[in-house]
Amino acid sequence: MSVEMKTVKELRERTGIGMMECKKALEATWWDIEAAIEELRKKWMAKAAKKAERETSEWAIKIACDESAAYVISIACETDFLANSDKFKAMHEAILNYLKENGQDSKDEAQRLMESDYALEMGENLQIKDYDIIEGWSVAHYVHSNRKLAAVVVAESGAEEEKLNQVAMHVTAANPEYLSPEDISEDIVEKEKSIQLDIMKNDEKMQSKPDEVLLKIIEGKMGKFKSEISLLEQDFVVDPSLKVKDFLWNTQLKTFRRYTI
């Protein structure tokens, strides 16, 4: 293999760009590989600007936890093929580490880093969506196998990690809106009552009853409504004979967050 072809091959391996584009960049920079990389970066940054309006319909979520924080990054791209590739996963890891090192306010810088250092190889519109740090005493997470559904839970200090991981999995499956019924505002309850009243008035079996009767029936349903949307009161998906609060027993859950694509 000639020296020129070896250089083209090396540039191809380092950038992920096609052989012909690499050869053109090397020829334009007198076979200086570092200068060729810069040339390609400039060219592909211009292309990336054109890609920025293209739809990003595929996402992936990545979460890492240490003793007191969860770091969450979701990145959108154009194709499922790229989202499941090793090079995308390596980039995801690098951007997650950037979040760890630079904090939650560094999202814009992370987006620019992704565009400058990875756009060449990826060739698609890449957009950071979630870029979160969730701090607490005991933190655990769950990411579904398709990397498109995840959750983080935070509990009091000393909580059992495996137990919290299972609750995080429950959050992805059951999609609670609140931690406990006490967190549900009266506005939400009143809105649900109004919806239920309209439903009953459109029910042939119920519409003849006076509003006072319907409202009493609805009032009796509000306990179930609150339980169904409150994490601690939901039936635990792993063992439906238990509520989540019973599974946690003496572990006090502080908050949770669910991520979906």
C-alpha positions as CSV (number, residue, x, y, z in Angstrom):
1,M,0.0,0.0,0.0
2,S,1.4,3.4,-1.0
3,V,2.1,6.1,1.6
4,E,-0.7,8.2,0.2
5,M,-3.2,5.4,0.5
6,K,-2.1,4.7,4.1
7,T,-2.6,8.3,4.9
8,V,-6.1,8.3,3.3
9,K,-6.9,5.1,5.3
10,E,-5.8,6.7,8.6
11,L,-7.8,9.8,7.9
12,R,-10.8,7.7,7.1
13,E,-10.4,5.8,10.4
14,R,-10.0,8.9,12.4
15,T,-13.0,10.8,10.9
16,G,-15.4,8.2,9.6
17,I,-15.6,10.2,6.3
18,G,-15.6,8.5,2.9
19,M,-12.3,7.7,1.2
20,M,-12.8,10.1,-1.7
21,E,-13.6,13.0,0.6
22,C,-10.5,12.2,2.7
23,K,-8.3,12.0,-0.4
24,K,-9.6,15.4,-1.6
25,A,-8.9,17.0,1.8
26,L,-5.4,15.6,1.9
27,E,-4.6,16.7,-1.6
28,A,-5.9,20.2,-0.7
29,T,-3.6,20.3,2.4
30,W,-0.4,18.8,0.8
31,W,-1.0,15.5,2.6
32,D,-0.9,17.1,6.1
33,I,-3.3,14.8,8.0
34,E,-4.0,17.3,10.9
35,A,-4.6,20.1,8.4
36,A,-6.9,17.8,6.4
37,I,-8.9,17.0,9.6
38,E,-9.4,20.8,10.1
39,E,-10.4,21.1,6.5
40,L,-13.0,18.4,6.8
41,R,-14.3,19.8,10.1
42,K,-14.9,23.2,8.5
43,K,-16.6,21.6,5.6
44,W,-18.7,19.3,7.7
45,M,-19.6,22.1,10.1
46,A,-21.2,23.9,7.1
47,K,-23.0,20.7,6.3
48,A,-24.1,20.3,9.9
49,A,-25.7,23.8,9.8
50,K,-27.8,22.6,6.8
51,K,-28.8,19.5,8.7
52,A,-29.9,21.4,11.8
53,E,-33.5,21.7,10.6
54,R,-33.8,18.0,9.7
55,E,-36.1,15.9,11.9
56,T,-34.5,14.1,14.8
57,S,-36.9,11.2,15.3
58,E,-34.6,8.8,17.1
59,W,-33.2,9.3,20.6
60,A,-31.2,7.5,23.2
61,I,-31.0,8.1,26.9
62,K,-28.0,7.4,29.1
63,I,-27.7,7.7,32.9
64,A,-24.9,7.3,35.3
65,C,-25.1,7.5,39.1
66,D,-22.5,8.1,41.8
67,E,-23.2,8.1,45.6
68,S,-25.3,11.3,45.6
69,A,-26.2,12.3,42.0
70,A,-27.6,11.0,38.7
71,Y,-26.3,12.4,35.4
72,V,-28.8,12.2,32.6
73,I,-28.2,12.8,28.9
74,S,-30.6,12.1,26.0
75,I,-29.4,12.8,22.5
76,A,-31.6,12.8,19.4
77,C,-30.4,11.9,15.9
78,E,-32.1,11.0,12.6
79,T,-31.9,7.2,12.3
80,D,-32.2,4.2,14.6
81,F,-29.2,2.8,12.8
82,L,-26.9,5.6,14.1
83,A,-28.5,5.6,17.6
84,N,-27.6,1.9,18.0
85,S,-24.1,2.2,16.6
86,D,-20.9,1.9,18.7
87,K,-19.7,5.3,17.6
88,F,-22.9,6.9,18.8
89,K,-22.7,5.1,22.2
90,A,-19.0,6.3,22.5
91,M,-20.1,9.9,21.8
92,H,-22.9,9.6,24.3
93,E,-20.4,8.4,27.0
94,A,-18.1,11.4,26.2
95,I,-20.9,13.9,26.5
96,L,-22.1,12.4,29.7
97,N,-18.6,12.8,31.1
98,Y,-18.6,16.4,30.0
99,L,-21.8,16.9,32.0
100,K,-20.2,15.4,35.1
101,E,-17.1,17.6,34.7
102,N,-18.8,20.9,33.8
103,G,-22.2,20.9,35.4
104,Q,-25.8,21.3,34.2
105,D,-25.3,24.8,32.9
106,S,-22.8,23.6,30.3
107,K,-25.5,22.2,27.8
108,D,-24.8,24.8,25.1
109,E,-21.0,24.1,25.3
110,A,-21.7,20.3,25.2
111,Q,-23.9,20.8,22.1
112,R,-21.0,22.7,20.4
113,L,-18.5,20.1,21.4
114,M,-20.7,17.4,19.9
115,E,-21.1,19.3,16.6
116,S,-17.4,20.1,16.3
117,D,-15.9,16.8,17.4
118,Y,-18.5,14.2,16.3
119,A,-20.5,15.7,13.4
120,L,-17.8,14.6,10.9
121,E,-18.2,10.9,11.7
122,M,-21.9,10.8,12.5
123,G,-23.2,12.6,9.4
124,E,-26.6,13.4,11.0
125,N,-28.4,16.1,12.9
126,L,-27.5,15.6,16.5
127,Q,-29.3,17.4,19.3
128,I,-28.9,17.2,23.1
129,K,-32.4,17.0,24.7
130,D,-32.2,16.1,28.4
131,Y,-29.1,17.4,30.2
132,D,-29.8,16.9,33.9
133,I,-28.0,16.4,37.2
134,I,-30.3,15.1,40.0
135,E,-28.8,15.3,43.4
136,G,-29.9,13.6,46.6
137,W,-29.0,11.3,49.5
138,S,-29.4,7.9,47.8
139,V,-29.8,7.9,44.0
140,A,-30.7,5.0,41.6
141,H,-31.9,4.7,38.1
142,Y,-33.2,2.3,35.4
143,V,-32.8,2.5,31.7
144,H,-35.0,0.3,29.5
145,S,-33.1,-2.0,27.0
146,N,-34.2,0.1,24.1
147,R,-32.6,3.2,25.8
148,K,-35.7,5.2,25.1
149,L,-37.3,5.0,28.5
150,A,-35.7,5.7,31.9
151,A,-36.2,6.9,35.4
152,V,-34.3,8.3,38.4
153,V,-35.4,8.0,42.0
154,V,-34.0,9.7,45.1
155,A,-34.4,8.4,48.6
156,E,-33.1,9.1,52.1
157,S,-29.5,8.4,53.0
158,G,-28.7,4.7,53.3
159,A,-31.5,3.3,51.1
160,E,-31.0,-0.1,49.5
161,E,-29.8,0.5,45.9
162,E,-31.4,-2.7,44.5
163,K,-34.7,-1.7,46.0
164,L,-34.5,1.8,44.5
165,N,-33.5,0.3,41.1
166,Q,-36.7,-1.7,41.1
167,V,-38.8,1.3,42.0
168,A,-37.1,3.2,39.1
169,M,-38.2,0.4,36.8
170,H,-41.7,0.7,38.2
171,V,-41.7,4.4,37.3
172,T,-40.9,3.7,33.7
173,A,-43.7,1.1,33.5
174,A,-46.5,2.8,35.5
175,N,-45.8,6.4,34.7
176,P,-46.8,8.1,37.9
177,E,-47.3,11.8,37.9
178,Y,-46.8,12.6,41.6
179,L,-44.9,11.1,44.5
180,S,-47.9,11.0,46.9
181,P,-51.6,12.1,46.9
182,E,-50.6,15.0,49.1
183,D,-48.6,16.4,46.2
184,I,-51.7,16.7,43.9
185,S,-53.1,20.2,43.8
186,E,-56.7,21.0,44.3
187,D,-56.8,22.5,40.8
188,I,-55.9,19.1,39.4
189,V,-58.5,17.4,41.5
190,E,-61.2,19.9,40.5
191,K,-60.3,19.5,36.9
192,E,-60.7,15.7,37.1
193,K,-64.1,16.1,38.9
194,S,-65.2,18.3,36.0
195,I,-64.2,15.8,33.4
196,Q,-65.9,13.0,35.3
197,L,-69.1,15.0,35.6
198,D,-69.1,15.6,31.8
199,I,-68.6,11.9,31.2
200,M,-71.5,11.0,33.5
201,K,-73.8,13.6,31.9
202,N,-73.2,11.9,28.6
203,D,-73.9,8.5,30.0
204,E,-77.5,7.4,29.3
205,K,-77.6,5.5,32.6
206,M,-76.4,8.5,34.7
207,Q,-77.5,11.6,32.9
208,S,-81.0,11.6,34.6
209,K,-79.5,11.9,38.1
210,P,-79.1,15.4,39.6
211,D,-75.7,17.0,39.8
212,E,-75.6,16.6,43.6
213,V,-75.8,12.8,43.3
214,L,-73.2,12.7,40.5
215,L,-70.8,14.8,42.5
216,K,-71.1,12.5,45.5
217,I,-70.3,9.5,43.2
218,I,-67.4,11.5,41.8
219,E,-66.1,12.4,45.2
220,G,-65.9,8.7,46.0
221,K,-63.8,8.1,43.0
222,M,-61.2,10.8,43.8
223,G,-59.3,8.5,46.2
224,K,-58.7,6.0,43.5
225,F,-57.8,8.8,41.0
226,K,-55.2,10.1,43.4
227,S,-53.8,6.6,44.0
228,E,-53.5,5.8,40.4
229,I,-51.3,8.8,39.6
230,S,-49.2,8.8,42.8
231,L,-46.1,6.6,42.9
232,L,-46.3,5.5,46.5
233,E,-49.9,4.4,46.2
234,Q,-49.6,2.5,42.9
235,D,-49.6,-1.3,42.8
236,F,-46.0,-2.3,42.5
237,V,-45.4,-3.8,39.0
238,V,-43.0,-6.5,40.3
239,D,-45.5,-7.7,42.9
240,P,-49.0,-6.2,42.4
241,S,-50.1,-7.5,45.8
242,L,-48.0,-4.7,47.3
243,K,-48.2,-0.9,46.9
244,V,-44.9,0.8,46.2
245,K,-44.9,2.3,49.6
246,D,-45.2,-1.2,51.1
247,F,-42.4,-2.5,49.0
248,L,-40.2,0.4,50.2
249,W,-41.3,-0.2,53.8
250,N,-39.1,2.1,55.9
251,T,-37.3,3.7,53.0
252,Q,-38.4,7.3,52.5
253,L,-38.6,8.2,48.8
254,K,-37.9,11.9,48.2
255,T,-38.5,12.4,44.5
256,F,-38.4,10.8,41.1
257,R,-38.1,11.7,37.4
258,R,-39.2,9.8,34.3
259,Y,-37.6,10.2,30.9
260,T,-39.2,9.1,27.6
261,I,-38.7,9.5,23.9
